[in-house]
Amino acid sequence: MKYVECHDVHWNKRKIPASKLFFRPSVYGVIIERGRVLLSKQWDGYDFPGGGSEIHETLEDTLKRELWEETGLRVKPLKVLWTGTSFFSMPFVKKHANCILVYYLCKRVGGKLSKKNFDVHEKTYADMPEWVPVRRVPKLKFYNSVDSAAIVRLAIRGRRAS
């Protein structure tokens, strides 16, 4: 039997039978304005706003929905910044996923910061999204499996090229 090492949100690792995994396409938005990046406040750290696709959604539809739910903002996806994979043990549903990660550079097109659209799980660990100076990103604690500072650098370069 084949096993895969999965991690949880606190980076605890355990081997999971590959037959127990499911695919979870996940998209995240990177919005930079006036030298600040919008981040989702989670536990005692941060993540980029975003999440998993529903079976009936395109990646762009998921991105727009997730950013609306987690930030209160309406966004326009501009370009893909980075893609990757993370084997993740999901904390609330007790499932294990092969997460296909897609990070988009986005532009705000409406709305205002809010946490009123959080789902039942987000209400337990998330708080009001924050605009954080990009220079602080390398020093922050993130709840994700990517190099968050590198993602922000890609977004800054992507904005300049647009």
Residue pairs with C-beta under 8 A, 6 or more apart in sequence:
1 17
1 18
1 19
2 17
2 18
2 19
3 15
3 16
3 17
3 18
4 15
4 16
4 18
4 21
4 87
4 96
4 98
5 13
5 14
5 15
5 16
5 87
6 13
6 14
6 15
6 16
6 21
6 87
6 88
6 89
6 96
7 13
7 86
7 87
7 88
7 89
7 145
8 88
8 89
8 91
9 43
9 91
9 143
14 89
16 87
16 89
16 96
20 96
21 87
21 96
21 97
21 98
22 95
22 96
22 97
22 98
23 97
23 98
23 100
24 52
24 53
24 88
24 97
24 98
24 99
24 100
25 52
25 53
25 59
25 62
25 99
25 100
25 102
26 50
26 51
26 52
26 53
26 99
26 100
26 101
26 102
27 50
27 51
27 53
27 59
27 62
27 63
27 66
27 101
27 102
27 103
27 104
28 47
28 48
28 49
28 50
28 51
28 63
28 66
28 101
28 102
28 103
28 104
28 144
29 38
29 48
29 49
29 50
29 63
29 66
29 67
29 75
29 77
29 103
29 104
29 106
30 37
30 48
30 81
30 103
30 104
30 105
30 106
30 151
30 152
30 154
30 155
31 37
31 38
31 73
31 75
31 106
31 107
31 108
32 38
32 134
32 152
32 155
32 156
32 159
33 108
33 131
35 133
35 134
35 135
36 131
36 132
36 133
36 134
37 131
37 132
37 134
37 137
37 152
37 155
38 49
38 71
38 73
38 129
38 130
38 131
38 132
39 46
39 47
39 48
39 49
39 129
39 130
39 132
39 140
40 46
40 47
40 48
40 49
40 70
40 71
40 126
40 129
41 126
41 127
41 128
41 129
41 130
42 125
42 126
42 127
42 143
43 125
43 143
44 141
45 140
45 141
45 142
45 143
46 130
46 132
46 140
46 141
46 142
46 143
46 148
47 142
47 143
47 144
48 103
48 144
48 148
48 151
49 66
49 67
49 70
49 71
49 129
50 62
50 63
50 66
50 67
50 70
50 103
51 62
51 66
51 69
51 70
52 62
52 99
53 59
53 62
54 62
57 65
59 102
60 77
63 75
63 77
63 104
63 106
64 74
64 75
64 77
67 73
67 74
67 75
67 106
68 74
68 75
68 111
68 117
69 117
69 118
69 119
69 122
70 115
70 117
70 118
70 122
70 126
70 129
71 111
71 113
71 114
71 129
72 111
72 112
72 113
72 114
72 115
72 116
72 117
72 129
73 108
73 110
73 111
73 112
73 113
74 108
74 109
74 110
74 111
75 106
75 107
75 108
75 109
76 106
76 107
76 109
77 104
77 105
77 106
78 104
78 105
78 106
78 107
78 158
78 162
79 104
79 105
79 158
79 162
80 102
80 103
80 104
80 105
81 103
81 104
81 105
81 151
81 154
81 155
81 158
82 101
82 102
82 103
82 146
82 150
82 151
82 154
83 100
83 101
83 102
83 103
84 101
84 145
84 146
85 98
85 99
85 100
85 101
86 99
86 101
86 144
86 145
86 146
87 96
87 97
87 98
87 99
88 96
88 97
88 99
88 145
89 95
89 96
90 96
90 97
91 121
92 121
101 145
101 146
103 146
103 151
103 154
105 154
105 155
105 158
105 159
105 162
113 128
113 129
114 128
115 122
115 126
115 127
115 128
115 129
118 126
132 140
134 152
134 156
137 148
137 149
137 152
138 149
140 148
142 148
